[in-house]
């Protein structure tokens, strides 16, 4: 089970099956920005670290879920981020 890396998020891949978990970028500059946005000090990034789709705007995706549904894709397709996307929807407290 993968847990979203954002400190205030409780999404887990096993429990929240409809939420896509996105891998950190391999490029060091955007990866550093992602880690900063996760609100974690001394975060130990691993190859399994992920951020859930809830922390991105629709415009951050090549194809949003809403648009994909409107053209006939089922809701289980893999989301793909724009190359410059950075998590931007970060609540300050846990829900």
Long-range contacts (C-beta under 8 A, 24 or more apart in sequence): 2-48, 2-50, 3-50, 4-50, 4-51, 4-52, 4-54, 4-55, 5-34, 5-35, 5-38, 5-40, 5-43, 5-45, 5-49, 5-50, 5-51, 6-37, 6-38, 6-39, 6-51, 6-52, 6-55, 6-87, 6-90, 7-38, 7-39, 7-40, 8-39, 8-90, 8-91, 8-92, 8-93, 8-94, 8-95, 9-52, 9-54, 9-55, 9-91, 9-94, 10-94, 10-95, 11-52, 11-54, 13-50, 16-52, 18-75, 19-52, 19-53, 19-54, 20-52, 20-53, 20-78, 20-79, 21-50, 21-51, 21-52, 21-53, 22-50, 22-51, 22-52, 22-53, 22-56, 22-79, 22-81, 23-49, 23-50, 24-49, 24-50, 24-51, 30-84, 30-86, 33-86, 34-86, 34-87, 37-86, 37-87, 37-88, 37-90, 38-87, 38-90, 39-90, 51-87, 53-79, 54-89, 55-87, 55-88, 55-89, 55-90, 56-81, 56-85, 56-87, 56-88, 56-89, 57-88, 57-89, 60-85, 60-86, 60-88, 61-85
